[in-house]
Every structure is written in C-alpha cells, then in structure tokens.
Amino acid sequence: MKTFETSDIGIAAFIMMKGLVLQSATRGPSGRFLFIFNDPKDMGRSYAVDYVNSESAKFDANMKNLKNILFKS
C-alpha cells in the first residue's frame, strides 16, 4: 500500500482533515516526529502543498510565534 510520511505535525493534522488515515505516529530518539498515512491515491504531497498555502498554515505559524513569546519571556 502507498504511504505518505511527514514529520510536521501541522501538515499531519491537515492531511487527517483531508481524509487520509493515520497508520502510525512515532517519536524518534532525536525527538523528531514521524507520521505515516495510508495514501492509496497518492494525494499526500498535494495535500501538503495545499496546507502550506492555506489559512491553517498561517494559524499554525501564529500559534508557534505566541508559544515562543510566552516561553522566552
């Protein structure tokens, strides 16, 4: 079965909203995430590009900025 992999939690959440099914979610020794989705129609890469151009990506970036402000002040 075809799969799509990403280490970006924002992309992973967006892809889940688009309907791809999460096969596994792990955290490696370095602390980096790995999300693997079943991707039978090979849409994962296209959805990832859609995410980058979406309001969801802007929201995610603003959330990260706010967290940085809180944790660094």
JOFENZI-V175039 format. One record per backbone hydrogen bond with DSSP energy under -1.0 kcal/mol. CO is the residue of the C=O (numbers start at 1). NH is the residue of the N-H. E is the energy in kcal/mol with one decimal. If there is no record, write none. Layout:
BEGIN
CO,NH,E  CO,NH,E
END
This chain:
BEGIN
2,39,-2.9  4,37,-2.9  6,35,-3.1  8,12,-2.4  9,13,-2.4  10,14,-2.2  11,15,-2.8  12,16,-2.1  13,17,-1.9  14,18,-1.5  15,20,-1.8  16,19,-1.2  21,38,-2.8  24,36,-2.8  26,34,-2.2  28,31,-2.0  32,28,-2.9  34,26,-2.4  35,6,-2.0  36,23,-3.3  36,24,-1.8  37,4,-1.9  39,42,-1.8  43,47,-2.6  44,48,-2.3  45,49,-1.9  46,50,-2.3  47,51,-2.4  48,52,-1.9  49,53,-1.4  51,54,-2.0  54,58,-1.2  55,59,-2.6  56,60,-2.6  57,61,-2.4  58,62,-2.2  59,63,-2.3  60,64,-2.3  61,65,-2.2  62,66,-2.4  63,67,-2.3  64,68,-2.4  65,69,-2.2  66,70,-2.3  67,71,-2.8  68,72,-1.6
END
